[in-house]
Amino acid sequence: MLTISGEHKMENESKEKTFTRREFNYGSFRRTFTLPETVNDDKIDAKYEDGILKIHLPKKEEAKAKPPKEIKIS
């Protein structure tokens, strides 16, 4: 299982002559994925850049496709 969760908080305050206004905005998310048996879970890598989450799920060596075998027919 792979669980991804995040939280976002934003606070905004503006002061005028006669009043002060404060705004709060909170949000969170959580998502769970079932990973196949072919994923090497020890080498999972994730990067968050420019608002994009990139997750690298490498395959185990035994799960990688083997090159086709050529058999000569006489």
N, C-alpha and C positions, 0 to 999 in steps of 0.2 A: 504494500500500500504506500502511496505517495500522497502526502497532504500538503497543500499550499494554502497559506493563510496570510492575510495582510490587514493593516489598520491604517486609517487616514484621519488626521486631526487638522482642523483649521480654525483659527481664532482671529477675529477681526474686531478692531476697536476704533471708533471715530469719536472725537471730542469736538463739540460745538460750544458756543458761548453759554447756552442755557441747559445743555444736556450731554450725556455721554451714552453712546450706543455700543453694545458689545454683542457680537454674534459668534455662536459656536456651531461647528459642523463636524460631526463624527461619523465614521463609517468603517465597517469591517467586512471581510469576506473569508470564506473557507471552502476549499474544494478538495475532494479526495478522489484519487485515481487508483485503480487496481492495475498493477504492472504485470506484464507477461513474465513467464519463467525465464525467457531468453535475455532479460535485462541484467546486466552486471551492476547490482545495487551498491557495490562498494566504490564505484567510479562515477556515480551520478554527479553532474556539475551544473550549477545555475549561475546566471549573471543577470543583473538588473541594470539596464542602461537606457536613458532617455525615455523612461516610462514603459519599457518593454522588458518582460521577463523571458529569458531564453534558458531552456532546460535541455541539457545533453544527456541522453539515456543510451549509453554504449551497450552493444550486444556482447554476450559471452562468446568466447572463442569458438566453442563447439556449435554455437547457433549461427555463425556466419556462413554464408553460402559458399559452397566449394565449387571450383571451376568444373565445367562439364568434362566428363571422361570420354575420350575418343576410342572407339573400338573399330578395328579394321575387319572388314568381312571379305573373305577370299572367294 
